[in-house]
Amino acid sequence: MILLITGLITASALAWFGAQLIAPESRALGNREILNRQVKDLLDQQNNGDLNTEEQQKLLERLLVLGRNEEAMTQIELLMARQPKTWLWKLMLAELKREQGDRDGAQKDINQLMTIQPHNLEVLQLKILLDLEAGREKAAVTELKKRFESKTKGKRIPIGLLLADLQRQTGQTKAAAALYRVLSNESPTDARPLLALALMRQEQGQDQQAQTLLQEARERRNKPGEADPLIDGLASQWRLNSIRTKGSNSVLRADSPKPQNSPIPGP
């Protein structure tokens, strides 16, 4: 949730691909029958040898929307052969392999990508995810710390947010909170560290502090008095959740059996 709000992803390269590459009309198509018919037509074209790169990408889009991942992997491999310098295809292939349970294959692909795209955040995110799933949390945190410390202050928010979120997910909440503050101080006009910290505090049940941090983030994102749909929506939802929680607790206390006075023992 935190990285999603602050502009990064935590897990899926396919989610990133969907936002960046898949055509809006493909995302809007909700009729599986239509999509399957389009896939059949495109596959027929491909079998006849007259499917160009753009059409092949459309085929891939629809296969992904339909969840036909094995066929999507075949198309990605064909696109890799057509466009060997496009690193995104190998990243997508690695993610699909991970989702299909082939973590060794995914790890091999991501290791290759790290040699040619060592500073690419999307590649690094998938590597960190694979490390977490393999139980290599300490190694993942150590690597990210080294990368973070090698960056220039004020220009390391993306990797800093990734490190803080990793710390949060591995139970190092104090370290994560401290890092969010460091990032906030280094980049005083960027709202993302404050927003991430607000989300963490809200998860911890610290509603008042979360609302205060949201207000600070709003001041960085907008001019005074200007509406902010994202932050305003979060603030309203959190207030509503807080009211519901307090109401539920009051009902529970009211329904709890009251202690009975013990009878006074007779002589």
Protein Blocks (a to p, Z undefined) as FASTA:
>chain_A
ZZmmnopafkbmmlmmmmmmmcfklmmpmbfklmmmmmmmmmmmmmnopacfklmmmmmm
mmmmnopaklmmmmmmmmmmmmmmlmklmmmmmmmmmmnopamlmmmmmmmmmmmmmmbm
klmmmmmmmmmmnopmmmmmmmmmmmmmmpcehilmmmmmmmmmmmmmnopamlmmmmmm
mmmmmmmmbmklmmmmmmmmmmnopamlmmmmmmmmmmmmpcehiacfklmmmmmmmmmm
mmmmmmmmmmmmmmpccddddddddZZ
